Each structure stands twice: as C-alpha cells, then as structure tokens.
Amino acid sequence: MSEWITPKPVRAAFFDADGTLLSFATHEVPESAVRALTLLRTSGVRTFLCTGRSPSLLDDVPLELFDACLTMSGQYCYIAGEDGAEDDVFLSRPIDRQDMEVIASQVEEGLYECLFMEPHRSYLSGHDALVDAAMKAAKMDPPHGEASWALESNVYQLNVFVPPEREDVILSKTHNLKLTRWSPNFADAMPADGGKAAGVAAALDRFGFTPDEAVAFGDGGNDAEMFAAVGTSIAMGNAADAVKALTTYATDSVDEDGILNACKRLGLL
C-alpha cells in the first residue's frame, strides 16, 4: 500500500458514532479506539464526535474523549459543561416549524413512523418492521412519544422510517428539509442548509482550525458531507464501496482496530 500523508499537521479529528466508533457487533467502542482518541488528545489533537444521534442517545459513547459534540448530524453542536455547568452551544439549527407540522401530520395519518430528536429527549412514534430492524441494529430503545410533542419545542433531526423509494412522500410536502441515508430502514431528516459539513465548519471556526488541518472518520452515506469538509477523510473497512470512493483512504473495520490503525498510518500516533 502507498504511504498515507496529510497536507498539513493534523489538529482536529472528527468521528462518526455508529459503525465508526461503535461496533454493530458489540454495540461498544473498541478498546483500541479509546486508546487512539486518548493518545490523540495527549498529543494535542482536538477530537470531535460527529453523529446523527441526539445528546439524549449517547449513553454508549465515552463523551470524556471529545472536546465537543456535533450531534443530530451537525444541527446541535456544543462543548459539554463541566461540574454541572451549562453546555456551551455554538451551533443550533432546528427544523422549520412548517415542515415539522407536515411531518407530525403524516405520522399521525399513519404514513410512516418517526424518531423525533430534541437536545434533551428523543421519542419514537411507534413500531413497525423498519423501526424494529433499525433499533435492533443500533441497540436502542427510545421511549414512545406523540408526534404532536414535536410542535411544542425545537426538533433538530428526525429518523423517518421509509424505504428509499418512498422518500418523495416527505420531500414533496416540505420546503426546507433534506434527507440523508446510511440505512435502508430510515432516512435522517434535517434542515436543508444543515448537515455534518455545517457542524464541522462551525467547530473548525470555533477552535480556530482550517479544513486542511482536520481528518474525519466515517462509514455511511450520511458522512459524505463531513468527508468533503476536511482535508483528509477515512472510511472504515465496514463501509460500502460507494462510501470508500468518497474518501482519501480506507482503513480496517471498526472491529479490526480501524481507527487506531489509521492513526498510526497517518503518523498521528
């Protein structure tokens, strides 16, 4: 294999959660990944979680390993407060209220099920085969909630449980929403001007880094924007070939020490 190189010294590293940090087999972060992030931070590299999950669904992630969290696909980005202090939120981009009214109405009509994500709570409208498959894969069990709750506070991201061929049911009725997908069971719905790239840009600006000084690790189609927002991008070995084609390099799978091996090959450790 050819030598891996980066255009500039790396000062920031962004990590997707499911399938990148979190193994779909064990539903845990491998010890090798914990070691890699710990060593990166020791060497002065800032580390960022960049996930589609909401802050309320991060129990499986060792948050102490990150300088900031870019959650709900970059719609809600914050530096966790210490010793009970409030989080320092540096990007907040909720879904348009008119679009939320459309989604809530469609869910109530029974067109599909939906996981609604707010900063401090996430709730699921109901269960069907797509929901059950997705929740089993991620080992998640969000509480039930009414779609009408989404009209009472800010919602930043949705998991809409429709197959790819039915996405137009949503897009044809909303005006400021886009969908990204890393699973056949659901699509992530977010503001049209949002996404992981916006979260990465906000984090780079907040910490004073340039894209060329950043690397990003991911495994799904919803990581494409994140890959494009940094100088060096790395696909996990468990990613699809179409995802690997979008990145600078491909490493081993999450269960084969992919993050640690990539950091070594990049000369970061």
C-alpha positions in Angstrom: 0.0 0.0 0.0 1.1 3.6 -0.7 2.1 5.8 2.2 -0.7 7.8 3.8 0.0 11.5 4.0 -1.9 14.6 5.1 -1.4 18.1 3.6 -0.8 19.8 6.9 -0.2 18.7 10.5 -3.5 17.4 11.9 -5.0 19.5 14.7 -8.6 18.2 14.7 -10.2 14.8 14.2 -13.9 14.1 13.7 -15.6 10.8 14.3 -18.9 9.3 13.4 -20.5 7.1 16.0 -22.5 4.1 14.7 -20.3 1.8 12.6 -17.2 4.0 13.2 -16.7 4.3 16.9 -19.5 2.0 17.9 -19.4 -1.6 16.7 -22.6 -3.0 15.3 -21.5 -6.4 16.6 -20.7 -5.5 20.2 -22.5 -2.1 20.5 -19.4 -0.8 22.2 -16.4 1.4 21.4 -13.4 -1.0 21.0 -10.6 -0.5 23.4 -8.3 0.3 20.5 -10.4 3.2 19.5 -10.5 4.5 23.1 -6.7 4.2 23.2 -6.4 6.1 19.8 -8.5 9.0 21.0 -6.7 9.2 24.3 -3.3 9.4 22.6 -4.6 11.9 20.0 -5.7 14.2 22.8 -2.4 13.7 24.7 -0.6 14.8 21.5 -2.6 18.0 21.2 -5.2 16.9 18.6 -8.7 18.1 19.3 -11.3 15.3 19.0 -15.0 15.8 18.0 -17.9 13.5 18.0 -19.9 14.0 14.8 -23.0 11.8 15.0 -26.6 11.5 13.9 -27.6 10.7 17.4 -29.1 13.3 19.8 -27.4 14.1 23.1 -30.1 12.0 24.9 -29.0 8.9 23.0 -25.2 8.9 23.7 -25.0 6.6 26.7 -22.8 4.2 24.7 -20.2 6.8 23.8 -17.4 7.8 26.2 -18.0 11.6 25.9 -15.0 12.4 28.0 -12.8 11.6 25.0 -14.2 14.5 23.0 -13.6 18.3 23.0 -17.0 18.9 21.5 -20.1 17.1 20.3 -21.7 17.7 16.9 -25.0 15.9 17.4 -28.1 15.3 15.3 -25.9 15.4 12.1 -24.5 18.8 13.0 -27.7 20.6 13.9 -26.8 21.0 17.6 -23.1 21.4 18.5 -21.8 22.0 21.9 -18.9 21.9 24.4 -20.1 19.9 27.4 -20.2 21.9 30.6 -18.1 20.8 33.5 -19.2 20.2 37.1 -22.8 20.9 36.4 -22.3 24.0 34.2 -24.5 24.5 31.2 -23.3 23.2 27.9 -21.7 25.8 25.6 -23.8 25.5 22.4 -22.1 27.0 19.4 -24.5 25.9 16.7 -28.2 25.4 17.0 -30.3 24.8 13.8 -33.8 23.3 14.5 -36.1 22.1 11.8 -38.5 24.6 10.3 -41.8 24.7 12.2 -43.9 24.4 9.0 -42.0 21.3 8.0 -42.5 19.9 11.4 -46.2 20.4 11.1 -46.2 18.4 7.9 -44.1 15.6 9.4 -46.3 15.4 12.5 -49.4 15.3 10.4 -48.1 12.5 8.1 -47.0 10.4 11.1 -50.5 10.9 12.7 -52.0 9.8 9.3 -50.0 6.5 9.6 -47.8 7.2 6.5 -44.7 6.2 8.4 -43.1 6.0 11.9 -40.6 8.6 13.1 -38.0 9.1 15.8 -38.1 12.8 16.9 -34.8 14.2 18.3 -34.5 17.1 20.7 -31.4 18.1 22.7 -32.6 16.5 25.9 -35.2 13.9 24.8 -35.9 11.6 21.9 -39.1 9.8 21.3 -40.5 7.2 18.9 -44.0 7.5 17.3 -44.5 3.7 17.1 -43.1 0.4 15.8 -43.1 -1.4 12.5 -40.7 -3.8 10.8 -38.4 -0.9 9.7 -38.3 0.6 13.2 -37.6 -2.8 14.8 -34.8 -3.6 12.4 -33.1 -0.2 13.0 -33.4 -0.3 16.7 -32.0 -3.8 16.9 -29.0 -2.9 14.7 -28.2 0.2 16.9 -29.3 -1.5 20.2 -31.5 1.5 21.0 -34.9 1.6 22.7 -36.2 5.2 22.7 -39.4 5.9 24.7 -42.8 6.3 23.0 -44.0 9.8 22.3 -46.7 11.6 20.4 -46.0 13.3 17.1 -47.7 16.4 18.4 -45.0 16.9 21.0 -42.7 18.0 18.2 -44.8 21.1 17.8 -44.2 22.2 21.4 -40.4 22.5 21.3 -37.5 22.6 18.9 -36.7 19.4 17.0 -33.3 19.2 15.3 -33.4 15.9 13.4 -35.7 13.0 12.5 -35.3 9.4 11.6 -38.2 8.8 9.2 -38.8 5.1 8.6 -39.4 4.9 4.9 -37.5 2.9 2.2 -35.6 5.0 -0.4 -38.4 4.7 -3.0 -40.8 6.5 -0.6 -38.8 9.5 0.3 -40.8 11.7 -2.0 -43.8 11.4 0.3 -41.8 13.7 2.6 -39.8 15.8 0.2 -42.8 16.7 -2.0 -44.7 18.2 1.0 -41.9 20.1 2.8 -40.0 23.1 1.7 -36.8 23.4 3.8 -35.9 19.7 4.6 -33.3 17.3 3.2 -32.8 13.6 3.7 -29.5 11.7 4.1 -29.3 7.9 4.5 -27.0 5.3 5.9 -29.5 2.6 6.4 -32.2 1.0 4.1 -34.6 1.3 7.1 -34.7 5.0 7.6 -33.5 8.4 6.4 -32.2 11.3 8.5 -34.2 14.4 8.0 -32.8 17.8 8.8 -32.8 21.5 7.7 -31.8 21.9 4.0 -28.9 24.1 5.0 -27.8 21.8 7.8 -25.8 18.6 7.9 -22.5 17.3 9.2 -20.5 19.7 7.0 -22.1 22.7 8.7 -21.3 21.2 12.1 -17.7 20.6 11.1 -17.3 24.1 9.7 -18.7 25.6 13.0 -16.4 23.5 15.1 -13.3 24.5 13.0 -14.3 28.1 13.3 -14.8 27.9 17.0 -11.5 26.2 17.7 -9.5 28.1 15.0 -8.6 25.4 12.6 -8.6 25.1 8.8 -10.2 22.2 6.9 -6.7 21.0 5.8 -5.8 20.5 9.5 -8.7 18.1 10.0 -9.3 14.5 9.4 -12.7 12.7 9.6 -13.7 9.1 10.1 -17.0 7.6 8.9 -18.7 4.7 7.4 -22.1 5.8 6.0 -23.6 7.8 3.2 -24.6 10.4 5.7 -20.9 11.1 6.3 -20.3 12.3 2.8 -20.7 16.0 3.7 -18.3 15.5 6.6 -15.7 13.9 4.3 -15.9 16.9 2.0 -15.5 19.4 4.8 -12.0 18.2 5.9 -8.6 17.8 4.3 -8.3 14.1 4.9 -11.1 11.6 5.1 -11.1 8.0 6.1 -13.7 5.3 5.5 -14.0 2.4 7.9 -13.4 -1.1 6.4 -17.0 -2.0 7.1 -18.2 0.9 4.8 -19.8 0.3 1.5 -17.6 0.7 -1.6 -19.6 3.7 -2.7 -18.6 5.4 0.6 -15.0 4.4 0.4 -14.9 6.0 -3.1 -15.6 9.4 -1.4 -12.7 9.3 1.0 -9.0 9.8 0.9 -8.2 6.5 2.4 -10.0 3.3 3.7 -8.9 1.7 6.9 -9.9 -1.6 8.6 -13.3 -2.2 10.1 -14.4 -0.9 13.5 -14.0 -4.4 14.9 -10.5 -4.7 13.4 -8.9 -1.6 15.1 -9.7 0.6 12.1 -9.3 3.9 13.9 -6.1 3.0 15.7 -4.5 1.6 12.6 -5.5 4.6 10.5 -4.0 7.0 13.1 -0.8 5.0 13.0 -0.6 5.1 9.2 -1.2 8.8 9.2 1.7 9.2 11.6 -0.6 10.7 14.3 0.5 8.2 17.0 
